[in-house]
Every structure is written in C-alpha cells, then in structure tokens.
Amino acid sequence: MIDELDALTEKMTLLSSQLRQLRDENQHLRTQLASANVELDALRARIASAMQRIDSLLEKLPAEAAETAPPQGA
C-alpha cells in the first residue's frame, strides 16, 4: 500500500512539473504571438502606404506615355 502511494506521489509530482513547464511554454508562445501580430500589423501598414505611393505615382504618369510605350519584351 505504501509503495502504491509513493508511486502515485511520484506520478503526481511529475505531472505537476509537466503542467508548470507547459504553462510556461504556453505563456512564452502567447508573448511571441502578440509580438508577431504587432509586427504583422506594422508590415500591413507599410504595404498599404507603399501601395498608396505607387497609385499616386501612376496617376502622375502622362497618359500618352503609357499608351504609346512599346510593349515590354519587344
């Protein structure tokens, strides 16, 4: 009976240790995810800004130049 209780105590200690480890890892992953989301938002904002600049530059191109330009690769 004592041996069974000792074995159970050992298993509970191991389980508790694994639980702590998984909680720590989960918290670390949540922190990484939050950082990645912040970076993703910043990159999306940069892309949107670049697209606006490109659109603005395209609007400034003379219409004639775009129409009379030879096709690329010709």
N, C-alpha and C positions, 0 to 999 in steps of 0.2 A: 504494500500500500504506500509506504514512504517512497519507494523507488518510483512509483507511478506519479506521485505528487511532485517529486523532484524533476521528473521528465516533463511534466506539464508546466512546471515553473520555468524550466529552461526554454520550452517552446514559447511560452508567453513572453519571456524576456527577448527572445529572438524576434518574435512578431512585433513587439513594441519598438525594437530597434529599427526594423524594416519600415515600420509605419513612420517613424521620425525621419528616416532617410528619404522616403517617398514624399513626405510633406515638404521637406527642404528642397528637394528637386522640383517639386511642383511650383513652389514659390519662385525658385530661380527661373523656371520656364515662363511663368507669368510675367516676371520682370523683363525677360528677353522679348516676349511677345509685345509687351507695351512699348518697348524701345523700337522694335521693328515696325509697329504701327505708326509711331511718330515719324520715323524715317520714311515710311511709305507715303504718309500724308505730305511730307516736305517734297518728296520726289514728284508726287502728283501735281503739287502746286508749281514746281519748276517746269514740268511738262506743259501745263496749261499756259504758263507765262510764255514759254518758247513758242507754243502754237499761236498765241495772240501776236507775238512779234513777227512770225512768219506770215500770218494773214495780213498784217499791216504792211509788210514789205511787198507782198504780192499785189495788194491794192495800189501801191505806188508805182508798180511797173507800168510802162506805157502799153496800152492795149495793142498798138501797132507792132511793137517789138515781139510780143508774144504770138501774134498772128502770122508775121512774116518770117519768123525764125525758121531755119531749115530744121527738119526733124533730126533728132539726135541719132547718131549712128549712120547717117547718110554721107 
